[in-house]
Amino acid sequence: MTLFGRANSAPASASPTGSQASYTDEKDGVVDEKVLTDIHVSELDSAGNAIHNGQLGFDDSIQGGLGRHLGLVSTTLLVVGRIIGTGIFSTPATILKGVGSPGAALCLWVFGYLLSMSGLLVWIELGCMFPRSGGEKVYLEAAYKNPKYLMTILFAVNAIFLGFTASGCIVFANNILTAAGVTASQWNARGIAVGVIFFVTALHTIRPGFGIKVMNFLTIVKIALLSFVVVTGWVVLGGGISKTKVADPHSSFRNSFEGTSSSSYAFASAIFKVLNSYSGWSNSALVLNEVKNPVRTLKIAGPAGLTLCFFFYLFANIAYFAATPVATLKTTSLTVASQFFGVVFNAQAKKAVSVFVALSALGNVITVTFAQSRVNQELAKEGILPWSKALASNWPFGSPFAGLIVHLIPSVIVILAPPPGIAYNFILDIEGYPGQIINLLVVVGLFYLRWKYPNINRPFKVWLPVAVFFMAAACFLLVAPFLRPPGGIGDTPPLPYWLYPIIGIAVFAMGIVWWFVWRVLLPRLGNYKLVSRVDTLSDGTRVTQFDKVKND
């Protein structure tokens, strides 16, 4: 009888021996029994009942796939590679334009780090309690057990319809065209962006191991590029650049809060873009089935990766402000990094940096696709998606091929659908708002689990004021987008300013309808009940199946 199974599992006081057969978390070739015990205690309450509400127990959830192949360095690079993508090279000018002043913009980047770190610490507490792939899916299932499967389906709708990777593909396309000296039109940029997402999908499908190596390499390229930007900014501030290129490197920092916007909408829209640039701090929690020593690694990789990115972001923004006057930045093109190198060096450097920014965007797309496909696979394992066996399988290359396809389809639609001039900013807003709904539900779930199960062993426990701060910020960010901006015009005209939060709410409403039809309406009309069972696929993956059993 497995210790990580369902409600009839062994009590928490039992020996964890039974779990060692399936939980092969090795450190220097030795099973870490303390980690096994921590996981055992965390996944079960004092009566031996499973806290996690998904159909699959811990033993079931970790079967199949590539196994535990991500060490501390690779996991940290996974976090850094997800965070550093397109935002720091593309959005600082938009953020500056929204909030009005360099001082306010820099404060937002600091605030975004503090808020992201607060969220990360909440995720670490929950991830150490439930060290399995899926991230938010797992935490929501544990906290919100009733109605059964409602939270799983709400998260599934959000993950499938809004878990796309479009912004990175668009930035890659625009920068490649800039480097080639070709003017981006409506369709050449979109065609390249679609080609990128197809290439990344094929890479992770056919050569999953090589895809991880490419991912790590491109993350190192990003770190090198941002390091060069930061150092160059120091040189500019120190007066090491000719005054014919940068007349006054300190001009942006005199009266740095002058012109700050008084619009709550402007700050909310800007913070969504900042948070999107930091998004990825939870990336390691999404793939814990593939992480060695997941509890220890989760506690180190996330904070280390996020803090490294914060220092790069802060000093890169300072470098941009030093090289380019505020008025110019507010009217510059999409990629601020190209503007920066064009001012400090020359037009050829501007083209060259476009190539590196494109590679950074590509690395971000590869990283997001890697993690999101695993989330799609975890959802399929719960049996709530159509063709769940096919979607959960790792056939034929040992990768979640169907999960990759599920990620590919909405990405292509989002690349092609919005008006081209506003596509990038609108996509950032669409991605940000539903994420805040999930964040609020998760942190409230954390408080509930602390109240419901106060004596569970937690390998990590976030300081309560930090969690409260994260919850308060999430509440503000859910309300602020509905506040009317000056003139009633948002940052994606002609689309209404309230459109992106409405779309986010509508997606969740679709999840409620899906759950009601599948779980309530159809069983009543068909006079049957859904009875679950666990099947094992040929690759060892275990997946929940539901049988329709006629009512007596």
C-alpha positions in Angstrom: 0.0 0.0 0.0 1.6 3.2 -1.1 2.1 6.0 1.4 1.3 8.7 -1.3 -2.0 7.2 -2.5 -5.5 8.3 -1.8 -7.6 8.6 1.3 -7.0 5.0 2.6 -3.2 5.5 2.7 -1.1 4.5 5.7 -1.1 6.9 8.7 1.5 9.6 8.9 3.3 7.8 11.7 4.1 4.9 9.5 7.6 4.3 8.2 8.3 5.9 4.8 9.9 2.7 3.5 7.1 2.1 1.0 7.8 5.4 -0.7 11.4 4.7 -1.3 10.7 2.2 -4.1 9.2 4.9 -6.3 10.7 8.1 -5.0 14.3 7.9 -6.2 15.6 11.3 -5.1 19.3 10.6 -5.0 22.1 12.7 -3.6 25.6 11.4 -4.3 24.0 8.0 -5.1 22.2 7.8 -1.7 18.5 8.1 -1.1 17.8 11.2 1.0 15.6 9.7 3.7 14.9 13.1 5.3 13.4 14.4 2.1 11.3 11.3 1.8 10.0 11.7 5.3 9.2 15.4 4.7 7.3 14.6 1.6 5.5 11.7 3.4 4.3 14.0 6.2 3.4 16.9 4.0 1.3 14.9 1.6 -0.8 13.2 4.4 -2.7 14.6 7.3 -2.5 13.2 10.8 -5.1 10.5 10.0 -3.2 9.4 6.9 -5.6 11.0 4.4 -4.1 12.5 1.3 -4.3 16.3 1.4 -3.7 16.7 -2.3 -7.1 16.5 -4.0 -6.0 15.2 -7.4 -6.9 11.6 -8.3 -3.3 10.6 -8.6 -1.2 10.0 -5.5 2.4 11.0 -5.3 3.7 7.6 -6.5 1.4 7.8 -9.5 2.2 11.4 -10.4 6.0 10.8 -10.8 5.8 7.8 -13.1 6.9 8.0 -16.8 8.7 10.8 -18.6 12.4 11.7 -18.5 12.9 11.0 -14.7 14.8 13.3 -12.4 17.5 14.8 -14.6 17.5 18.5 -13.6 20.2 19.4 -11.0 20.5 22.6 -9.1 22.4 24.5 -11.9 20.0 23.4 -14.6 17.0 24.3 -12.5 18.4 27.7 -11.6 19.0 28.3 -15.3 15.5 27.2 -16.0 14.2 30.0 -13.7 16.6 32.6 -15.1 15.9 31.6 -18.7 12.2 31.9 -18.2 12.4 35.3 -16.4 14.9 36.9 -18.8 13.2 36.8 -22.1 11.7 39.8 -23.9 10.5 42.2 -21.2 13.8 43.8 -20.1 14.7 44.5 -23.8 11.3 45.6 -24.9 9.0 47.1 -22.2 11.1 49.7 -20.2 10.0 52.4 -22.7 6.4 51.5 -22.5 6.6 51.4 -18.7 8.3 54.8 -18.6 5.6 56.2 -20.9 2.9 54.8 -18.7 4.1 56.1 -15.3 5.7 59.2 -16.6 9.1 59.4 -14.9 12.3 57.4 -14.5 12.1 57.5 -10.7 8.6 55.9 -10.8 9.7 53.4 -13.4 12.7 52.2 -11.3 10.4 52.0 -8.2 8.1 49.7 -10.1 11.0 47.4 -11.0 11.9 47.2 -7.3 8.3 46.7 -6.3 7.9 44.0 -9.0 10.9 42.2 -7.5 9.6 42.4 -4.0 6.1 41.2 -5.1 7.6 38.4 -7.2 9.8 37.3 -4.3 6.8 37.3 -2.0 4.9 35.1 -4.4 7.9 32.8 -4.9 8.2 32.3 -1.1 4.5 31.3 -1.0 5.1 28.9 -3.9 8.2 27.4 -2.1 6.1 26.6 1.0 3.5 24.9 -1.1 6.0 23.3 -3.4 7.9 21.8 -0.5 4.6 20.3 0.8 3.7 18.9 -2.6 6.9 18.4 -4.6 5.3 17.3 -7.8 4.9 18.8 -11.2 2.0 21.1 -12.0 2.7 24.1 -9.7 -0.5 26.1 -9.1 -2.6 23.1 -10.3 -1.4 21.0 -7.3 -1.8 23.8 -4.8 -5.3 24.8 -5.9 -6.4 21.1 -5.8 -5.1 20.8 -2.2 -6.8 23.9 -0.9 -10.1 23.8 -2.7 -11.4 20.3 -2.6 -15.0 21.0 -3.2 -16.7 21.1 -5.6 -14.6 18.2 -6.8 -12.4 19.0 -9.9 -13.7 22.6 -10.2 -10.3 24.2 -9.4 -8.6 21.7 -11.7 -10.8 22.6 -14.6 -10.6 26.4 -13.9 -6.8 26.1 -13.9 -6.9 23.9 -17.0 -8.9 26.5 -19.0 -6.5 29.2 -18.0 -3.4 27.1 -18.7 -4.6 25.9 -22.1 -6.2 29.1 -23.5 -3.9 31.6 -21.9 -0.7 29.6 -21.4 0.6 30.5 -24.9 4.0 31.7 -25.9 3.4 34.5 -28.3 5.2 37.6 -27.1 8.7 36.0 -27.3 8.0 34.8 -30.8 6.9 38.3 -31.9 10.0 40.0 -30.4 12.2 37.4 -32.0 10.7 38.1 -35.4 10.9 41.9 -35.1 14.6 41.8 -34.0 15.6 39.4 -36.7 14.0 41.6 -39.3 15.8 44.6 -37.8 19.1 42.8 -37.9 18.5 41.9 -41.6 17.6 45.5 -42.5 14.1 44.5 -43.5 11.1 46.5 -42.6 8.6 44.5 -40.5 5.3 44.2 -42.2 2.0 42.7 -40.9 2.8 39.3 -42.3 6.5 38.8 -42.5 6.9 39.3 -38.7 3.9 37.0 -38.0 5.2 34.4 -40.4 8.6 34.3 -38.6 6.9 34.2 -35.2 4.8 31.2 -36.2 7.9 29.5 -37.6 9.6 29.9 -34.2 6.9 28.3 -32.2 6.8 25.3 -34.6 10.6 25.0 -34.4 10.6 25.0 -30.6 7.7 22.5 -30.5 9.6 20.1 -32.8 12.8 20.6 -30.8 11.2 19.6 -27.5 9.3 16.8 -29.1 12.0 15.0 -31.1 15.2 15.9 -29.1 14.0 16.7 -25.5 17.5 16.3 -24.0 19.1 18.5 -26.6 16.4 21.1 -26.1 17.4 21.4 -22.5 21.0 22.0 -23.5 20.0 24.7 -26.0 17.8 26.2 -23.3 20.8 26.4 -20.9 23.1 27.8 -23.5 20.7 30.6 -24.5 20.3 31.5 -20.8 24.0 31.9 -20.6 23.9 34.2 -23.7 21.2 36.3 -22.0 23.3 36.7 -18.9 26.3 37.7 -20.9 24.2 40.2 -22.9 22.7 41.8 -19.8 26.1 41.9 -18.2 27.4 43.9 -21.2 24.5 46.3 -21.0 25.1 46.9 -17.3 28.8 47.4 -17.6 28.3 49.7 -20.6 25.8 51.7 -18.5 28.4 52.2 -15.8 30.9 53.5 -18.5 28.2 55.9 -19.7 27.5 57.2 -16.2 31.2 57.6 -15.6 31.7 59.8 -18.6 33.5 57.2 -20.6 31.4 57.8 -23.7 31.8 60.8 -26.0 29.6 63.7 -25.3 28.6 63.8 -29.0 26.8 60.5 -28.3 25.6 61.0 -24.8 25.5 64.7 -24.0 24.4 64.4 -20.4 24.2 60.9 -18.9 22.8 62.2 -15.6 19.9 64.1 -17.1 17.3 61.4 -16.5 18.2 61.3 -12.8 17.8 65.0 -12.0 14.2 65.5 -10.8 13.7 61.9 -11.6 10.1 61.8 -10.4 9.0 64.9 -12.4 6.1 64.1 -14.6 4.9 61.0 -12.6 1.4 59.9 -13.6 -1.4 60.2 -11.1 -3.5 57.5 -12.9 -4.0 54.2 -11.0 -4.8 52.6 -14.3 -1.4 53.6 -15.7 0.4 52.1 -12.7 -1.6 48.9 -12.8 -1.0 48.5 -16.5 2.8 49.2 -16.0 3.1 46.8 -13.1 1.5 44.1 -15.2 4.3 44.5 -17.7 6.9 44.6 -15.0 5.5 41.4 -13.4 5.4 39.8 -16.9 9.1 40.6 -17.1 9.7 38.8 -13.8 7.3 36.0 -14.6 9.0 32.6 -14.5 9.9 32.7 -10.8 7.6 29.7 -10.3 9.1 27.8 -13.3 10.9 25.2 -11.2 7.7 24.3 -9.3 6.0 23.4 -12.6 8.5 20.6 -13.4 9.4 19.1 -10.0 8.9 15.6 -11.2 12.1 16.1 -13.3 14.1 17.9 -10.6 16.7 16.0 -8.5 16.2 16.5 -4.7 13.2 18.8 -5.4 12.7 20.2 -1.9 16.2 21.4 -1.5 16.5 22.5 -5.1 13.3 24.5 -5.0 14.4 26.4 -2.0 17.6 27.5 -3.6 17.0 27.8 -7.4 14.0 30.1 -7.3 15.3 32.8 -5.0 18.8 32.7 -6.5 17.5 33.0 -10.1 15.0 35.7 -9.3 17.5 37.9 -7.3 20.1 37.6 -10.1 17.5 38.8 -12.6 16.4 41.7 -10.4 20.0 43.1 -10.3 20.3 42.8 -14.0 16.9 44.5 -14.6 17.6 47.4 -12.2 21.0 48.2 -13.6 19.9 47.7 -17.2 17.1 50.3 -16.7 19.7 52.7 -15.2 21.9 52.1 -18.3 19.0 52.9 -20.6 18.1 56.1 -18.8 21.8 57.1 -18.8 22.2 56.8 -22.5 18.9 58.1 -23.8 16.9 61.2 -22.7 13.5 60.5 -21.2 11.6 62.2 -24.0 13.4 60.0 -26.6 12.7 56.8 -24.6 9.0 57.6 -24.4 8.8 57.7 -28.2 11.3 55.0 -29.1 10.6 51.8 -30.9 9.7 48.5 -29.3 13.2 47.2 -28.5 14.9 49.6 -26.1 18.1 47.6 -26.1 18.6 48.4 -29.9 18.0 52.0 -29.1 20.6 51.9 -26.4 23.3 50.3 -28.5 22.5 52.6 -31.4 23.1 55.6 -29.2 26.2 54.4 -27.4 27.9 52.7 -30.3 26.6 52.9 -33.9 24.0 51.5 -36.3 25.9 48.3 -36.8 25.9 47.7 -33.1 22.2 48.3 -33.1 21.7 45.6 -35.7 24.1 43.2 -33.8 22.3 43.6 -30.5 19.0 42.8 -32.3 20.4 39.4 -33.0 21.2 38.8 -29.3 17.8 40.1 -28.2 16.2 37.7 -30.7 18.3 34.8 -29.3 17.1 35.9 -25.8 13.5 35.8 -26.9 14.1 32.4 -28.5 15.5 31.1 -25.3 12.5 32.3 -23.4 10.1 30.6 -25.9 12.1 27.4 -25.5 11.9 27.6 -21.7 8.2 28.5 -21.5 7.3 25.8 -23.9 9.3 23.2 -21.9 7.5 24.0 -18.6 4.0 24.7 -20.0 3.9 21.4 -21.9 4.6 19.6 -18.6 1.7 21.5 -17.0 -0.6 20.4 -19.8 0.5 16.8 -19.3 -0.2 17.0 -15.6 -3.7 18.2 -16.4 -4.2 15.4 -18.8 -3.1 12.9 -16.2 -6.1 13.9 -14.1 -8.5 12.7 -16.9 -10.3 16.0 -17.2 -9.2 16.8 -20.8 -10.6 15.0 -23.9 -8.3 12.2 -25.2 -6.5 12.3 -21.8 -4.4 9.1 -22.5 -3.0 10.6 -25.6 -2.3 14.0 -24.0 -0.6 12.4 -21.0 1.6 10.0 -22.9 5.3 10.5 -23.6 5.1 8.6 -26.9 7.0 8.4 -29.1 10.2 10.3 -28.1 9.9 10.3 -24.3 8.5 13.9 -24.4 5.0 15.2 -23.8 4.3 15.5 -27.5 0.5 16.1 -27.2 1.1 18.6 -24.3 3.4 20.5 -26.7 0.7 20.5 -29.4 -1.9 21.8 -26.9 0.6 24.7 -26.2 1.3 25.3 -29.9 -2.3 25.9 -31.0 -3.2 28.9 -28.8 0.2 30.4 -29.4 -0.3 30.4 -33.1 -3.8 31.9 -32.8 -2.6 34.7 -30.5 0.3 35.5 -32.9 -2.1 35.9 -35.8 -5.2 37.3 -34.2 -4.6 40.7 -32.6 -4.0 43.9 -34.7 -0.3 43.9 -35.4 0.5 47.4 -34.0 -0.8 46.6 -30.5 -0.3 42.8 -30.4 2.7 42.8 -28.0 1.3 45.0 -25.3 -2.2 43.4 -25.5 -0.7 40.0 -25.2 1.2 41.1 -22.0 -2.0 42.4 -20.5 -3.9 39.2 -21.4 -1.3 37.0 -19.8 -1.0 39.1 -16.7 -4.6 39.6 -15.5 -5.7 35.9 -15.2 -2.4 35.1 -13.6 -3.3 37.5 -10.7 -6.6 35.7 -10.2 -4.6 32.4 -9.9 -2.1 34.1 -7.5 -4.9 35.3 -5.3 -6.5 31.9 -5.1 -3.2 30.2 -4.3 -2.2 32.6 -1.5 -5.7 32.3 0.1 -5.3 28.6 -0.3 -2.1 28.8 1.7 -3.8 30.5 4.6 -6.6 27.8 4.5 -4.1 25.0 4.5 -2.3 26.5 7.5 -5.6 26.8 9.4 -6.8 23.3 8.3 -3.6 21.4 8.8 -1.5 23.5 11.3 0.7 20.6 12.5 1.9 19.3 9.1 5.7 19.4 8.7 6.6 22.1 6.3 10.2 22.1 5.0 9.8 25.8 4.4 7.4 28.3 5.9 6.9 31.8 4.5 6.7 34.7 6.9 3.0 35.6 7.3 3.4 39.4 6.5 5.0 38.5 3.2 2.1 36.3 2.2 -0.4 39.1 3.3 1.6 41.6 1.2 1.3 39.3 -1.8 -2.4 38.8 -1.3 -3.1 42.6 -1.0 -1.1 43.3 -4.1 -3.0 40.7 -6.0 -6.3 42.2 -4.9 -5.2 45.7 -6.1 -4.1 44.4 -9.4 -7.4 42.8 -10.0 -9.3 46.0 -9.4 -7.1 48.7 -10.9 -7.5 47.7 -14.6 -11.2 48.7 -14.3 -10.3 52.2 -13.2 -10.9 54.6 -16.0 -7.5 55.9 -17.4 -7.1 59.6 -18.4 -9.2 60.2 -21.5 -10.6 56.7 -21.3 -7.8 55.4 -23.5 -5.6 52.5 -22.4 -2.2 51.4 -23.8 -3.8 49.3 -26.6 -6.1 51.6 -28.6 -8.4 51.2 -30.3 -9.2 48.3 -28.0 -11.1 49.4 -24.9 -9.0 49.6 -21.7 -11.3 47.2 -19.9 -11.1 44.5 -22.5 -8.2 42.4 -21.2 -9.5 41.9 -17.7 -12.9 41.0 -19.1 -11.3 38.4 -21.3 -9.5 37.0 -18.3 -12.7 36.7 -16.3 -14.5 35.2 -19.3 -11.9 32.5 -19.5 -12.6 31.5 -15.9 -16.3 31.6 -16.6 -15.8 29.1 -19.4 -14.1 26.8 -16.8 -17.2 27.0 -14.6 -19.4 26.1 -17.5 -17.1 23.3 -18.5 -17.1 21.8 -15.0 -20.9 22.1 -14.7 -21.6 20.4 -18.0 -19.1 17.6 -17.5 -19.6 17.0 -13.8 -23.3 17.9 -13.2 -25.5 18.4 -16.2 -24.5 15.5 -18.5 -24.5 12.9 -15.6 -28.0 14.0 -14.6 -29.3 13.9 -18.2 -27.7 10.6 -18.8 -28.6 9.1 -15.4 -25.0 8.0 -14.7 -22.2 8.8 -12.3 -18.5 9.2 -13.1 -16.3 6.6 -11.4 -12.5 7.1 -11.6 -9.8 4.6 -12.0 -6.0 4.8 -12.7 -4.6 3.3 -15.9 -0.9 2.8 -16.7 0.2 3.6 -20.2 2.9 1.7 -22.1 5.6 4.3 -21.2 4.8 3.9 -17.4 2.8 7.2 -17.2 -0.3 6.8 -15.0 -3.5 8.6 -16.0 -7.0 8.9 -14.5 -9.9 7.6 -16.5 -13.6 8.1 -15.8 -16.1 5.4 -16.4 -19.8 6.2 -16.8 -21.7 3.9 -14.4 -25.5 3.9 -14.7 -27.4 4.9 -11.5 -29.5 2.2 -9.9 
